[in-house]
Amino acid sequence: MRDLSKRLPIRGRGYSLASKSCGPLACNTYAVVCESTKDAAVIDPSFSTPHEFQALAKFLEDRDANLKHVLLTHGHPDHVFGISELMRAWPQPSLFLHPLEESNYNEARQVGLDFGLRFPGDDDEALPTPTHSLIDGDVLKIGESIELSVVHTPGHAPGHVAFVDRRRLAMDPRRKEDSGSTGSVLISGDLLFHGSVGRTDFHNSSMDDLYAR
């Protein structure tokens, strides 16, 4: 069984970062693991099949990772399909969500059904309760080497956030080829797509908010 399919070129930062497009809407799930402490976080657990879950589990297990945190960019169904299964497999992680996303998150299972998207498991099962709030300007410390700034990016969803590693690294002069990401690292959720931005035609979305940021 292969683990997460996209190894992102993160070198010299002290952590591993990988992603996989999961679920019926091909949403990106990310896993980040501190190389020294093995502390880890999963961002947007969108997997909906055993194969997708096993790919994530293999990435974490191969690195002896200690899953500390689950971070949600927002509460739409396609970004939380796998949240219940993840929290059953690793029951101890903190679950982070922006306060303005509580409504979207609590309604995610029913909204998914309205769009013909069924969550794994029982339709009546409540999603795990968030334990921590994500606030604009917060810095999340994971292990010794992972520092993710929280940036509130409303528009697609009122409490949408992005996560940014703001550190900028010097290019290694001994290497002619690209030695990895030397600028900031951005995990944007549904703020940005290739050649586009997140939809703003949902009932609590706002194009004005999206472009105001």
N, C-alpha and C positions, 0 to 999 in steps of 0.2 A: 504494500500500500504506500503510494507516494504521499508525502506531506504537502504543505502549502506550496502552490505551484509557482509563485512569483517571489523570488528572493530579490529584494530591493538592494541596490548597490550602496549599502551603508557601511563604510569602513572608517576606522579610527575614532568611532564614537563610543565604543564599548558595549554595543548591543547589536542583536540580530533583529531584523524586521522582515516580515514576509506577509503576503496577502494571497487570497484566493477569491474569485468571483463565485458566490454561492447563492442558493435559493432560486425561486422561479423568476426573479427579476435581475439576477446576476449582480447582486450587491457585493461590494468588496468587504471581506472580513480581514482584519489585520491582527497579527500577533507580534509582540515585541518582548524580547527577553534580554535582561541584563547579563552580560557575559561573566561577570565576577560573582554576583550574588545569586544568580538564577531566578531572581524575582521577575515576574512577567505580568503583562496585561493583554487582554483581548479587547479589540475595538470593533463594535458593530457585529455581534455574532449572528450572521444572517443565514447560516447553513440550515437546510431543511431535509437532508437525506443522510442516512448512515455513512455513506462514502465521504460526504463533505465533513461530517463531524470527525470521522476517523483521520482525515487528512490534518485537521487542526490538532487533534490529540497526539498524533505522531510527531508533529513539529515540536510540541511542548515536551513530550516524553523523551524524545531523542536528546533534548538539551537539559534534562533533569529539572525542568522549569517548575517553579513554585508560583502558581497563578494567584496573584494578589488582588488584581483589580479587573473589573469589566467596565469599559467606558462606552457610552452611547453618544454618538453625534446628535441624534434626535430619536424620537419615539415612533416613527412610521413602521408599519408592519414588516416591510422588507429588510429593515435593519435589526430586527429583534426576533426573527423566526426561531433562532436556536438558543435564545436566552434561558429557557427553562431546562433544556437538556444540558447546557453548559453548567448551570448552577447545581444541577443534580450530580454531575460528574465531579465537580469541584465546588463543594458547598460553602467554602470559607471566603471567597473573594468579596471585596466591597463592590457595590454596584453604583455607578455614578451617572447622573442625569441632570440636565438643567431644569430648574423648577417650572419654567414655562412649558416644558414638554410633558408634564404629568398627565394632562388630558389626552394628548396623542398616544402616550404609552399605555395608559389604562384602557383606551379604546382600540388598541392595535389589533387584538384578536378578532373583534367584531368587524372592524374596518377591513381586515384581511378577508373575512368571509364575504363581505359585501362586494369585494372585487374578485371573488372566486379563488382566493388564496387561503388555503387551510394550513394552520399551524400544525406542527407535529404534536401528537398527544391529544388529550381530552379537550374538546371545544369549550368546556366549562371551567377549565383550569385557569386560575388567576396567574398572571405573570409575576415573577419575583419582585418584591418591593425594593425600590432603590434605597440605598443606605446613606448616600452622600450626594450633595448638590454640586453641580458644576457652575462656577461663577466666573464671569469675564475677568481675566487678569490673574486667576489662580495659576499656580505652577504645581503640577503633579510630579512628585519625586518617586520613582520606581527603581528600587535597588540603588546602586552607587552611580550609575551612568545615564539613567534616563530621566530627563526633565522635559515635560510637555506643558507648554503654556496653553491655557484655555482661552479661546477667542470666541466671543458671542457673535454669531453670524446669522441673524434672523432673516427671514424672507421665505425660503422654502418651507420652513417651520419656525414658529415663534421662538422656540428655545434651542434652535440649531446652534451647535458649536463646532469649531475646528480645533485640532490639536497641532501645536507647532513646537518643534525643537529649534530654538532660535540660534543655537551656536553655529558659528561659521568657522570652518576649518581651513587651514592653509593647504594648498596643493603641494603634494610631495614632489620636489624638484627632480628627484631621481627617477621618476616614472614619466615616460613620454605619453602613455595612454592615460585615460581618465582613471583616477585612483578612487573613485566613488563620489558620493555627494559631499561637496565642500560648502555648499550654502545651507540655508535653513531647510528643514524637513517639514512638510505640510501633509497632514491627513485631513482632507476637506469634507468627508462625508458627501452629502448631496449639494454642497455649495457650488462645486465646479464639476463639469464633465468635459470630455474631450471636445473642444469647440463649442461648448455651451455652458449653461448654468442650470441650477435646479429649478424644477417646475414651481410656478407660483399660482396655479389655478385650483389649489385645494381651499377648503372653506376657511382655514385660519392662516393661509399663506399671504404674503404681501410683496408685490414687485417693488413698491416704494422702499420697504425695509431692506430688500436685497441690494438695491443699488445705492442706498444711503451709506452702506458700510464701505 
